[in-house]
Amino acid sequence: MMFFLRFLLITTVTVTTASLKPTRYDLAHYLLRESNYDHSFPPDTDNITNVAVQLDITDLNSESDKDREIEFSLYLRMNWTDRRLDFTENKTTYDIIPLGDDIVNSLWIPDLYFIEERNSLLHGLLTSNQLAFIHKNGDVFYSGRFDIKAHCVMSFKKYPFDEQSCEISIQSYALSTDYLLLHWVGKNAVDIAGNEDTFIFEDAPQSKATEYRNNYPYVGSFSTLGTSIRFKRPRGSYFKMVVVPPVFVVIIALTSFLLGENVSPGITIPTGALTQLFVNWAGVHNRLSFDSTMDLFDVWMIGNISFVGFILFVNAMICHCKYKKKPQDDKERQSKEKSEKDPGDQKKV
């Protein structure tokens, strides 16, 4: 009887153990354990790792003409193959292992950066907004949500009706072309969403989504991906803020001719208008970076200032002629009054 009970217990444990399958959690930790996997090295140090990259730019958060910077939000997606994570030989029914933020950092991820970048931020509230999927054959998919502040070479010759094109370049920081090659994913590798409330995005032509190599002395050649964001300002808003106010100031200056012989307003109104134009000009340039070239806005303001200055000059000439003529009239009147007064005095005597 005891022998039968022992045999039944051993058989039950064996069958139960054989029927148990590893969970995704167990499989992920098994693949990424430090004894088998080192995330500080690329998948294959003897061969080149090819990484496919996709950018989904969702919003232009801010744009600074003074600092020549743009800040935008994007999703960065990458695909590559890591044979160390191949689990086809494991007897599991899983085809994909999803990884959250808590374990993604245990995975090897390409050390990409934006060449024009001045600051970057990985989004996250309770956890960072990043994830990864490990496929059964070792293919890895990574996605992260970032805020990027980047330098942009801008030209203000046609400001405020200008269109800017900001270059974006991505490359690895430490892995040269001997270890890592970058590629765009298909024709829609760069997706740019428009935002008519701020600036109007215009997708760059696909020919500008380029793949090339940057050579650095003593370091080597690095695979680089390039694209550009082209945007134009909402002309309606800038027309109301930049073009319309000087027109009204000039009209106000013209009203000085309607005040008749009143000298004081004829000088004060054009002088105030001229001062206001200089203040507006300086206020707009305070939002722009220093540039030695004259732009369209400068020509517009110089034209308005010249016109108001001409109005002030005309009023000044009118006042000058009026005050110059007045003393002569006073002398003639005084001499006439004297000549009329003398005959009367003699008759009275």
VOVO-998351 format. One record per atom (N, C-alpha, C, O): y, x, z; residue in three letters. Coordinates in steps of 0.2 Angstrom, whole numbers, plus 2048, in hexadecimal, padded with zeros to 3 digits. Example, Ala and Ser with C-alpha at 12.3 -4.5 7.8 and 13.67 -1.06 7.14 Angstrom:
2
7E4842827ALA
7EA83E827ALA
7F0842827ALA
7EF84782AALA
7F5840823SER
7FB844824SER
800840827SER
806843828SER
This chain:
349
7FA804800MET
800800800MET
806804800MET
80B8037FCMET
806809804MET
80C80E804MET
80D8127FEMET
8138137FBMET
8078147FBPHE
8088177F4PHE
80B8127EFPHE
80F8157EBPHE
80980C7EFPHE
80B8077EAPHE
8138067EBPHE
8168067E6PHE
8158067F1LEU
81C8057F3LEU
82080B7F0LEU
82680A7EDLEU
81E8117F2ARG
8218177EFARG
8228177E8ARG
8278197E5ARG
81C8167E5PHE
81C8167DDPHE
8218117DAPHE
8248127D6PHE
82180B7DELEU
8268067DBLEU
82D8087DCLEU
8318077D8LEU
82F80B7E2LEU
83680E7E3LEU
8388137DELEU
83D8137DCLEU
8338187DDILE
83581D7D8ILE
83681B7D1ILE
83A81D7CEILE
8318167CFTHR
8328137C9THR
83980F7C8THR
83C8107C3THR
83B80B7CDTHR
8418087CDTHR
84780C7CCTHR
84C80B7C8THR
8478127D0VAL
84D8167D0VAL
84D81A7C9VAL
85281B7C7VAL
84781C7C7THR
84781F7C0THR
84A81B7BBTHR
84E81D7B7THR
8488147BBVAL
84A8107B5VAL
85180E7B6VAL
85580E7B1VAL
85380D7BCTHR
85B80C7BETHR
85F8127BCTHR
8648117B8THR
85D8187BDTHR
86181E7BBTHR
86181F7B4THR
8668217B1THR
85B81D7B1ALA
85B81E7A9ALA
85F8197A6ALA
86281A7A0ALA
8608137A9SER
86480E7A6SER
86C80F7A7SER
87080C7A3SER
86E8137ACLEU
8758147ADLEU
8788187A7LEU
87581D7A5LEU
87E8177A5LYS
88181A7A0LYS
88881D7A3LYS
88B8197A7LYS
88A8237A1PRO
8918257A3PRO
8968217A1PRO
89781E79BPRO
89B8207A6THR
8A181C7A4THR
8A68207A0THR
8A582679FTHR
8AB81D79DARG
8B082179AARG
8B482679EARG
8B582B79CARG
8B58247A5TYR
8B88287AATYR
8B382E7ABTYR
8B68347ABTYR
8AD82D7ABASP
8A88337ACASP
8A88377A6ASP
8A883E7A7ASP
8A88347A0LEU
8A883879ALEU
8AE83C799LEU
8AE842797LEU
8B483979BALA
8BA83D79AALA
8BA84379FALA
8BC84879DALA
8B88427A5HIS
8B98487AAHIS
8B384D7A8HIS
8B48537AAHIS
8AE84B7A5TYR
8A984F7A3TYR
8AB85479DTYR
8AA85A79ETYR
8AF851799LEU
8B1855793LEU
8B7859795LEU
8B885F792LEU
8BB857799LEU
8C185B79BLEU
8C085F7A1LEU
8C58627A4LEU
8BA8607A4ARG
8BA8647AAARG
8BB86B7A9ARG
8BA86E7A3ARG
8BE86F7ADGLU
8C08757ACGLU
8BB87A7AAGLU
8BC87F7A7GLU
8B58797ACSER
8AF87E7ABSER
8AE87E7A3SER
8AB8837A1SER
8AF8787A0ASN
8AE877799ASN
8B4878794ASN
8B387978EASN
8BA876797TYR
8BF875793TYR
8C6878796TYR
8C787779CTYR
8C987C792ASP
8CF87F794ASP
8D587C78FASP
8D587E78AASP
8D9878792HIS
8DF87578EHIS
8E487A78DHIS
8E9878789HIS
8E488078FSER
8EA88578ESER
8E8888787SER
8ED88C785SER
8E2887784PHE
8E188B77EPHE
8E0885778PHE
8DE88077APHE
8E2887772PRO
8E188276DPRO
8D988176CPRO
8D588476EPRO
8D787B768PRO
8D087A767PRO
8CC87F764PRO
8C6880767PRO
8CE883760ASP
8CA88875DASP
8CF88E75BASP
8D388E757ASP
8CE89475FTHR
8D289A75FTHR
8D089E758THR
8D48A2756THR
8CB89C756ASP
8C88A0750ASP
8CA89D749ASP
8CA8A0744ASP
8CC896749ASN
8CE892743ASN
8D588F745ASN
8D788F74AASN
8D888D73FILE
8DE889740ILE
8DD882742ILE
8D987F73FILE
8E1880746THR
8E1879748THR
8E7875744THR
8EC877744THR
8E5870741ASN
8E986C73DASN
8EB866741ASN
8E7862743ASN
8F2865741VAL
8F585F745VAL
8F985B741VAL
8FE85D73EVAL
8F7854741ALA
8FB84F73DALA
90084C741ALA
8FE84A747ALA
90684C73FVAL
90C849743VAL
90F843740VAL
91084273AVAL
91183E744GLN
915838742GLN
91A837747GLN
91983874DGLN
920835744LEU
926833749LEU
92882C747LEU
92882A741LEU
92982874DASP
92B82174CASP
932821750ASP
932820756ASP
93782274DILE
93E822750ILE
94081B751ILE
94181774CILE
941818757THR
942811758THR
949810759THR
94C80A758THR
94D81475CASP
95481375DASP
95981975EASP
95681E760ASP
95F81875CLEU
96481D75DLEU
96881C763LEU
96C817763LEU
96681F768ASN
96981D76FASN
97181F76FASN
97581B772ASN
97382576DSER
97A82676DSER
97B82C768SER
97782F765SER
98282C766GLU
984831761GLU
98B834763GLU
98F830765GLU
98B83B764SER
99183E766SER
994842761SER
99184775FSER
99A84075EASP
99D844759ASP
9A084A75CASP
9A184F758ASP
9A284A762LYS
9A5850765LYS
9A1855766LYS
9A285B765LYS
99A854769ASP
99585976AASP
99185A764ASP
98C85E764ASP
99285675FARG
98D856759ARG
98685575BARG
98285975AARG
98485075FGLU
97E84E761GLU
97C847760GLU
98084375FGLU
97584675FILE
97383F75FILE
96D83F764ILE
969844765ILE
96C839767GLU
96783876BGLU
963832769GLU
96682C768GLU
95C833768PHE
95882D765PHE
95182D769PHE
94F83276CPHE
94E827769SER
94882676CSER
943826766SER
944823761SER
93D828768LEU
938829763LEU
931829766LEU
93082A76CLEU
92C827762TYR
925828763TYR
92282D75FTYR
92382E759TYR
91F832763LEU
91C838760LEU
915837760LEU
912837765LEU
91283775AARG
90A836759ARG
90783C756ARG
90A83F751ARG
90283F758MET
8FE844756MET
8F7843755MET
8F484075AMET
8F4846750ASN
8EC846750ASN
8EA84D74EASN
8ED85174AASN
8E484F751TRP
8E1855750TRP
8DA855752TRP
8D8850755TRP
8D685A751THR
8CF85A752THR
8CE860757THR
8CF865756THR
8CA85E75DASP
8C8863762ASP
8C1862763ASP
8BE85E766ASP
8BD867760ARG
8B6867760ARG
8B3867767ARG
8AD865768ARG
8B786A76CARG
8B486A773ARG
8B3863776ARG
8B086377BARG
8B785E773LEU
8B6857775LEU
8B2853772LEU
8B284D772LEU
8AD85676DASP
8A9852769ASP
8A385076EASP
8A0854771ASP
8A284976EPHE
89D846773PHE
89884276FPHE
89583D771PHE
897844768THR
892840764THR
88B841767THR
88783C766THR
88984676AGLU
88284776DGLU
881843773GLU
87B843775GLU
886841776ASN
88583D77DASN
88383677BASN
885833776ASN
87E83477FLYS
87B82E77ELYS
880828781LYS
87E825786LYS
88582777DTHR
88A82277FTHR
88B81D77ATHR
88A81F774THR
88E81777BTHR
890812776THR
897813775THR
89A80F771THR
89B817778TYR
8A2818777TYR
8A481C771TYR
8A1821770TYR
8A981976DASP
8AB81D768ASP
8B2820769ASP
8B4825766ASP
8B681E76EILE
8BC820770ILE
8BD820777ILE
8BB81C77BILE
8C082577AILE
8C1826781ILE
8C9826782ILE
8CC82B77FILE
8CC821785PRO
8D3821786PRO
8D582578CPRO
8D2824791PRO
8DB82878BLEU
8DD82C791LEU
8E482A793LEU
8E882A78ELEU
8E5829799GLY
8EC82779BGLY
8F082E79DGLY
8EE83379DGLY
8F682C7A0ASP
8FA8327A2ASP
8F78367A7ASP
8F983C7A7ASP
8F38347ACASP
8F18387B1ASP
8EC83D7AFASP
8EB8427B2ASP
8E983C7A9ILE
8E48417A7ILE
8E68447A0ILE
8E384979EILE
8EB84279DVAL
8ED845796VAL
8EF84C797VAL
8EE850792VAL
8F284E79DASN
8F485579EASN
8EF85A79EASN
8F086079EASN
8E885779FSER
8E385B79FSER
8E085D798SER
8DB861797SER
8E385A793LEU
8E185B78CLEU
8E6860789LEU
8EC86078ALEU
8E3864784TRP
8E7868780TRP
8EB86477BTRP
8E9860777TRP
8F286577BILE
8F7861777ILE
8FB867774ILE
8FD86B777ILE
8FC86676DPRO
90186B76APRO
90886B76DPRO
90B86676FPRO
90A87276EASP
910873771ASP
91687276CASP
91A87776BASP
91786C76ALEU
91C86B765LEU
92386A768LEU
92486876ELEU
92886C765TYR
92F86B767TYR
93486A761TYR
93286C75BTYR
93A867762PHE
93E86575DPHE
94386B75DPHE
94686D762PHE
94486F757ILE
948875756ILE
94F873758ILE
95387775CILE
95286D756GLU
95986B757GLU
95A86875EGLU
95F866760GLU
955868762GLU
955864769GLU
95986876EGLU
95986E76EGLU
95D864771ARG
961866777ARG
95E86477EARG
95F867783ARG
95B85E77DASN
95885B783ASN
953856781ASN
95385377CASN
94D855785SER
948851783SER
94584E78ASER
94585178FSER
943847789LEU
94184478FLEU
93B84078DLEU
93B83C788LEU
935840791LEU
92F83C790LEU
930836794LEU
93183679ALEU
930830791HIS
93182A795HIS
92C82879AHIS
92682B799HIS
92E82479FGLY
9298227A4GLY
92C81F7AAGLY
9318217ACGLY
92981A7ACLEU
92B8167B2LEU
9278187B8LEU
92981C7BCLEU
9218157B9LEU
91C8177BELEU
91881D7BBLEU
9168227BFLEU
91681D7B5THR
9138237B2THR
9168257ABTHR
91A8217A9THR
91582B7A9SER
91882D7A3SER
91582979DSER
90F82779DSER
919827798ASN
917823792ASN
91482878DASN
91782A788ASN
90D82A78EGLN
90982E78AGLN
90282C78BGLN
90082A790GLN
8FE82D785LEU
8F782B785LEU
8F482F780LEU
8F783277CLEU
8ED82F780ALA
8E983377CALA
8E282F77BALA
8E082C77FALA
8DF830775PHE
8D982D773PHE
8D4833771PHE
8D683676CPHE
8CE833774ILE
8CA838771ILE
8C483476EILE
8C1830770ILE
8C3836767HIS
8BE833763HIS
8B7837764HIS
8B783C766HIS
8B2833762LYS
8AC836763LYS
8AA83D760LYS
8A7841762LYS
8AE83E75AASN
8AD844756ASN
8B2849758ASN
8B284F755ASN
8B684875EGLY
8BA84D760GLY
8C184D75DGLY
8C685075FGLY
8C3847759ASP
8C9846757ASP
8CE84475DASP
8CB83F761ASP
8D484675DVAL
8D8844763VAL
8DE841760VAL
8E184475BVAL
8E183C763PHE
8E7838761PHE
8EB838768PHE
8E983676DPHE
8F283A767TYR
8F683B76CTYR
8FD83776ATYR
8FF837764TYR
8FF83376FSER
90682F76ESER
90A830774SER
90782F77ASER
910831773GLY
915832779GLY
91C82F777GLY
91E82F771GLY
92082C77CARG
92682977AARG
92C82E77DARG
92B82F783ARG
930830779PHE
93583577BPHE
93C83377APHE
93D82F775PHE
94183677DASP
94883677CASP
94A83D77AASP
94984177DASP
94D83E774ILE
94F844771ILE
956844770ILE
95984076DILE
95A849773LYS
96184B772LYS
96185176DLYS
95E856770LYS
963851767ALA
963856763ALA
96A858760ALA
96E85375FALA
96B85E75EHIS
97186075AHIS
97185E753HIS
96B85E750HIS
97685C750CYS
97785974ACYS
97D85C746CYS
98385C749CYS
97C85F741VAL
98286273DVAL
98585D739VAL
982859735VAL
98C85B73BMET
98F856739MET
995858735MET
99885D736MET
997854730SER
99E85572CSER
9A284F72DSER
99F84972CSER
9A885072EPHE
9AD84A72FPHE
9B284972APHE
9B784772BPHE
9B184C724LYS
9B584C71FLYS
9B784471DLYS
9BD84371ALYS
9B284071DLYS
9B383971BLYS
9B4834721LYS
9B382E721LYS
9B5837727TYR
9B583372DTYR
9BB82E72DTYR
9C083072ATYR
9BA82872FPRO
9B4825732PRO
9AF82172DPRO
9AB81D730PRO
9B0823727PHE
9AB820722PHE
9A6825720PHE
9A482571APHE
9A4829724ASP
99F82F723ASP
99882D724ASP
997828727ASP
993830721GLU
98C82F722GLU
98A836724GLU
98B83B721GLU
986836729GLN
98383C72CGLN
97C83D72BGLN
97883872BGLN
97984372ASER
972844729SER
97084A72ESER
97384F72ESER
96C848733CYS
96A84C738CYS
96384F737CYS
95E84B736CYS
962855737GLU
95B858735GLU
95785873CGLU
95A859741GLU
95185773BILE
94C857741ILE
94685C73EILE
94385B739ILE
945861742SER
940866741SER
93B867747SER
93D86774DSER
935866746ILE
92F86774BILE
92B86D749ILE
92986E744ILE
92A87174FGLN
92587674EGLN
922878755GLN
92487675AGLN
91C87C754SER
91987E75BSER
91D88475DSER
92188875ASER
91E884764TYR
92188A767TYR
91E890768TYR
920896767TYR
917890769ALA
91389676AALA
90E897765ALA
90C89D765ALA
90C892762LEU
90689375DLEU
908894756LEU
90B890753LEU
90789A753SER
90989B74CSER
904898747SER
900895749SER
905899741THR
90189673CTHR
8FA89973CTHR
8F6897738THR
8F989E740ASP
8F28A1740ASP
8EE89C744ASP
8E889D744ASP
8F1898748TYR
8ED89374DTYR
8EF88C74CTYR
8EB88874DTYR
8F588A749LEU
8F7883749LEU
8FB882742LEU
8FF886741LEU
8F987D73FLEU
8FD87A739LEU
8FF87373ALEU
8FA86F73CLEU
905871738LEU
90786B739LEU
908867733LEU
90986A72ELEU
906860733HIS
90785C72DHIS
90985672EHIS
908853734HIS
90D85372ATRP
90F84C72ATRP
909847728TRP
905849724TRP
90984172CVAL
90483D72AVAL
906838725VAL
90A833726VAL
90483971FGLY
905834719GLY
90C834717GLY
910838719GLY
90E82E713LYS
91482D711LYS
91982A716LYS
91F82B715LYS
91682771BASN
91B824720ASN
91A828727ASN
91A82572CASN
91A82E726ALA
91A83272CALA
920831731ALA
91F832737ALA
92683072EVAL
92C82F732VAL
92E828730VAL
93082672BVAL
92E824736ASP
93181D735ASP
93781C739ASP
93781E73FASP
93C81A736ILE
94381973AILE
94581273AILE
94580F735ILE
946810740ALA
948809740ALA
950808740ALA
95380C744ALA
95280373DGLY
95A80273DGLY
95C7FF743GLY
9597FB746GLY
963800744ASN
9667FD74AASN
96D7FB748ASN
971800749ASN
96E7F5746GLU
9757F4743GLU
97A7F3749GLU
9807F2747GLU
9787F274FASP
97D7F2755ASP
9807F8756ASP
9867F8759ASP
97D7FE755THR
981804756THR
98280874FTHR
98880774DTHR
97D80B74DPHE
97E80F746PHE
97980D742PHE
97380B744PHE
97A80D73BILE
97680A736ILE
971810734ILE
974815731ILE
96B80F736PHE
966815733PHE
96581472CPHE
96480E729PHE
964819729GLU
961819722GLU
95C81E721GLU
95D824723GLU
95681C720ASP
95082171FASP
95182671AASP
954825715ASP
95082C71CALA
950832717ALA
94B831712ALA
94682F713ALA
94D83470CPRO
947834707PRO
941838709PRO
94283C70DPRO
93C835706GLN
935839708GLN
935840707GLN
93284470AGLN
939842701SER
9398496FFSER
93C84D705SER
93B853705SER
94084A709LYS
94384E70FLYS
93E84F715LYS
93F853719LYS
93884C715ALA
93384D71AALA
92F853717ALA
92A852714ALA
93085871ATHR
92E85F717THR
92986271CTHR
929861722THR
925866719GLU
92186B71DGLU
92287271AGLU
922874714GLU
92487671FTYR
92687D71DTYR
924882723TYR
921880728TYR
926888722ARG
92488D727ARG
92A891729ARG
92E893725ARG
92B892730ASN
931896732ASN
92E89D734ASN
92989D738ASN
9318A2732ASN
92F8A9734ASN
9348AC739ASN
93A8AC738ASN
9318AF73ETYR
9358B2743TYR
9338B9744TYR
92D8BA745TYR
9388BE745PRO
9368C5745PRO
9328C674CPRO
9348C3751PRO
92D8CA74CTYR
9298CC751TYR
9258C6754TYR
9218C7759TYR
9258C0752VAL
9228BA754VAL
91D8B874FVAL
9178B7751VAL
91F8B7749GLY
91A8B4744GLY
91D8AE740GLY
9238AD741GLY
9198AB73DSER
91B8A5739SER
91889F73CSER
91289F73FSER
91C89A73CPHE
91B894740PHE
91B88E73BPHE
92088D737PHE
91688973BSER
916883737SER
91C87F73ASER
91C87D740SER
92087C735THR
925878737THR
926871733THR
92487172DTHR
92786C736LEU
928865733LEU
930864733LEU
933864738LEU
93286172DGLY
93985F72DGLY
93A85972AGLY
937856726GLY
93F85572DTHR
94284F72ATHR
94984E72CTHR
94C85372FTHR
94C84872BSER
95384772CSER
95484072ESER
95183B72BSER
95983F732ILE
95C838733ILE
963837730ILE
96783B732ILE
96383372BARG
96A831728ARG
96D82B72BARG
96982672AARG
97382B72DPHE
976824730PHE
97D82472EPHE
98082972DPHE
98081E72ELYS
98781D72CLYS
98A819732LYS
986815735LYS
990819733ARG
993815738ARG
99580E735ARG
99580D72FARG
99580973APRO
997802738PRO
99E802736PRO
9A280273BPRO
99F801730ARG
9A680272DARG
9AB7FD730ARG
9B17FE731ARG
9A87F7731GLY
9AC7F1734GLY
9B07F373AGLY
9B67F273BGLY
9AC7F673FSER
9AE7F8746SER
9B37FD745SER
9B97FD748SER
9B2803741TYR
9B6808741TYR
9BC80673DTYR
9C280973ETYR
9BC802738PHE
9C2800735PHE
9C77FC739PHE
9CD7FD739PHE
9C47F873ELYS
9C97F5743LYS
9CB7FA748LYS
9D17F974ALYS
9C87FF74AMET
9CA80374FMET
9CF80974CMET
9D380B750MET
9CD80B746VAL
9D1811743VAL
9D680F73EVAL
9DB81373EVAL
9D580B73AVAL
9D9809734VAL
9DE804736VAL
9E4805734VAL
9DC7FF739VAL
9E17F973AVAL
9E77FB73FVAL
9EC7F973DVAL
9E67FE744PRO
9EB7FF749PRO
9F1803746PRO
9F7801747PRO
9F0809742PRO
9F680C73FPRO
9FA80773APRO
A0080873APRO
9F6803737VAL
9FA7FE732VAL
9FF7FA736VAL
A047F9734VAL
9FD7F773CPHE
A017F3740PHE
A077F7743PHE
A0C7F4743PHE
A067FD745VAL
A0B801747VAL
A10803742VAL
A16802743VAL
A0E80473CVAL
A13805736VAL
A177FE735VAL
A1D7FE734VAL
A147F8735ILE
A177F2734ILE
A1C7F173AILE
A227EF739ILE
A1B7F3740ILE
A1F7F2745ILE
A257F7744ILE
A2B7F5746ILE
A247FD742ALA
A2A801740ALA
A2E7FF73BALA
A3480073BALA
A2C7FB736LEU
A307F8731LEU
A347F3733LEU
A3A7F1730LEU
A337EF739THR
A377EA73CTHR
A3E7ED73ETHR
A427E973FTHR
A3E7F373FSER
A457F6741SER
A4A7F573CSER
A507F573DSER
A487F4735PHE
A4D7F2730PHE
A507EB731PHE
A557EA72DPHE
A4D7E7735LEU
A4F7E0735LEU
A537DF73BLEU
A557D973CLEU
A557E473FLEU
A597E3745LEU
A617E4743LEU
A657E4748LEU
A637E473DGLY
A6A7E473CGLY
A6D7EB73EGLY
A6B7F073DGLY
A737EA741GLU
A777F0743GLU
A757F274AGLU
A797F674DGLU
A707EF74DASN
A6E7F2753ASN
A6B7F8753ASN
A657F9751ASN
A6E7FE755VAL
A6C804754VAL
A66806758VAL
A6280A756VAL
A6780575FSER
A62807763SER
A5A805762SER
A5680A761SER
A597FF760PRO
A527FD75EPRO
A50800757PRO
A4A802756PRO
A55802753GLY
A5380574DGLY
A5180C74DGLY
A4D80E749GLY
A5280F753ILE
A50816754ILE
A4A815759ILE
A45819758ILE
A4A81175ETHR
A45811763THR
A3E80E760THR
A39811761THR
A3E80975CILE
A38806759ILE
A3480B755ILE
A2E80C756ILE
A3780F750PRO
A3481474CPRO
A3181A750PRO
A2C81D74FPRO
A3581C755THR
A33821759THR
A2D81F75DTHR
A2982375ETHR
A2D819760GLY
A27817764GLY
A2181675FGLY
A1B818761GLY
A22814759ALA
A1C813754ALA
A1A81A753ALA
A1481B752ALA
A1E81F752LEU
A1C826750LEU
A18829756LEU
A1382C755LEU
A1A82875CTHR
A1782A762THR
A10827762THR
A0B82B764THR
A0F821761GLN
A0981D761GLN
A0482075CGLN
9FE82075DGLN
A06821756LEU
A02824751LEU
9FF82B753LEU
9F982C752LEU
A0382F756PHE
A01836758PHE
9FC83575EPHE
9F783975EPHE
9FD830762VAL
9F882F768VAL
9F182C765VAL
9EC82F767VAL
9F2828760ASN
9EB82575DASN
9E882B759ASN
9E282C75AASN
9EC82F756TRP
9E9835752TRP
9E583A757TRP
9DF83C756TRP
9E983B75CALA
9E6840761ALA
9E083D765ALA
9DB840766ALA
9E0836766GLY
9DA833769GLY
9D4833765GLY
9CF834768GLY
9D583275FVAL
9CF83275AVAL
9CC83975AVAL
9C683A75AVAL
9D083E759HIS
9CE845759HIS
9CB84775FHIS
9C784C760HIS
9CD844765ASN
9CA84676BASN
9C284476CASN
9BE847770ASN
9C083F767ARG
9B983D767ARG
9B5841762ARG
9AF841761ARG
9B984675ELEU
9B584A759LEU
9B585175BLEU
9B985375FLEU
9B0855758SER
9B085C759SER
9B685F755SER
9B885D750SER
9B7865757PHE
9BD869754PHE
9BA86B74DPHE
9B586D74CPHE
9BE86A748ASP
9BC86B741ASP
9C386E73DASP
9C886A73EASP
9C287373ASER
9C8876736SER
9CA872730SER
9D087372ESER
9C586E72DTHR
9C786A727THR
9CB864728THR
9CA86172ETHR
9CF862724MET
9D285B724MET
9CE856722MET
9CB85671CMET
9CD851726ASP
9C984B723ASP
9CD845721ASP
9D3845721ASP
9C984071FLEU
9CD83A71CLEU
9D1837721LEU
9D683471FLEU
9CF837728PHE
9D383472DPHE
9DA83872EPHE
9DF83472FPHE
9D983E72DASP
9E084272EASP
9E5840728ASP
9EB84072AASP
9E2840722VAL
9E683E71DVAL
9EA83771EVAL
9EF83671DVAL
9E5832720TRP
9E882B722TRP
9ED82C727TRP
9F3828726TRP
9EC82F72DMET
9F1830732MET
9F8833730MET
9FD831732MET
9F783972CILE
9FD83C72AILE
A01838725ILE
A07838725ILE
9FE834721GLY
A0282F71DGLY
A0582A721GLY
A0B82871FGLY
A02827726ASN
A0682272AASN
A0B82572EASN
A1182372FASN
A0A82B731ILE
A0F82F735ILE
A15831730ILE
A1B830732ILE
A1483372ASER
A19834725SER
A1D82E724SER
A2482F723SER
A1A828723PHE
A1E822721PHE
A22820727PHE
A2881E726PHE
A2082072DVAL
A2481E733VAL
A29824734VAL
A2F822736VAL
A2882A733GLY
A2D82F733GLY
A3382E72EGLY
A3882F730GLY
A3182C728PHE
A3682A723PHE
A3A824726PHE
A40824725PHE
A3781F729ILE
A3B81972CILE
A4081C731ILE
A4581A731ILE
A3D820735LEU
A4282373BLEU
A47827738LEU
A4D82673ALEU
A4682A732PHE
A4B82E72FPHE
A5182A72CPHE
A5782B72CPHE
A4E824729VAL
A53820725VAL
A5781D72BVAL
A5E81C72AVAL
A5481A730ASN
A58817736ASN
A5D81C739ASN
A6381A73AASN
A5B822739ALA
A6082873CALA
A66829737ALA
A6B82A73AALA
A64829731MET
A6A82A72CMET
A6F82472CMET
A7582572CMET
A6C81E72DILE
A7081872DILE
A75818733ILE
A7B817733ILE
A7281A739CYS
A7681B73FCYS
A7B82073FCYS
A8081F741CYS
A7982673BHIS
A7E82B73BHIS
A84829736HIS
A8982A738HIS
A82826731CYS
A8882372CCYS
A8C81E730CYS
A9281E72FCYS
A8981A734LYS
A8D815737LYS
A9181873DLYS
A9781673DLYS
A8F81C741TYR
A9381F746TYR
A98824743TYR
A9E825746TYR
A9782773DLYS
A9C82B73ALYS
AA2827737LYS
AA782A737LYS
AA0821734LYS
AA581D732LYS
AAA81A737LYS
AAF818736LYS
AA781973DLYS
AAA815742LYS
AB0818745LYS
AB5815745LYS
AB081F746PRO
AB6822748PRO
ABC822743PRO
AC2821745PRO
ABB82273DGLN
AC0822738GLN
AC381B738GLN
AC981A737GLN
ABF816738ASP
AC180F739ASP
AC680E73FASP
ACB80B73FASP
AC4811745ASP
AC881174BASP
ACF81474AASP
AD481174CASP
ACF81A747LYS
AD581D746LYS
ADA819741LYS
AE0818742LYS
AD781673CGLU
ADB812737GLU
ADE80C73BGLU
AE380A73AGLU
AD980973FARG
ADC803743ARG
AE1805748ARG
AE6801748ARG
AE080A74BGLN
AE580C750GLN
AEC80E74DGLN
AF180C74FGLN
AEC811747SER
AF2813743SER
AF580C740SER
AFB80C740SER
AF180873ELYS
AF480173CLYS
AF77FD741LYS
AFD7FA741LYS
AF47FD747GLU
AF77FA74DGLU
AFD7FD74FGLU
B027F9751GLU
AFE80374FLYS
B04807751LYS
B0980574CLYS
B0F80474ELYS
B08805745SER
B0D804741SER
B0F7FD741SER
B157FB740SER
B0B7F8743GLU
B0D7F1744GLU
B117F074AGLU
B157EC74BGLU
B0F7F474FLYS
B137F4756LYS
B1A7F7756LYS
B1E7F4759LYS
B1B7FC752ASP
B227FF752ASP
B277FB750ASP
B2C7FA753ASP
B277F774APRO
B2C7F3748PRO
B2D7ED74DPRO
B337EB74EPRO
B287EB750GLY
B297E6755GLY
B2D7E875BGLY
B327E475DGLY
B2C7EE75DASP
B307F1763ASP
B377F2761ASP
B3B7F1765ASP
B387F475BGLN
B3F7F6759GLN
B437EF759GLN
B497EF75BGLN
B407EA756LYS
B447E3756LYS
B457E175DLYS
B4A7DE75ELYS
B407E2761LYS
B417E0768LYS
B477E376BLYS
B4B7E076FLYS
B487EA76AVAL
B4D7ED76DVAL
B547EB76AVAL
B597EE76CVAL
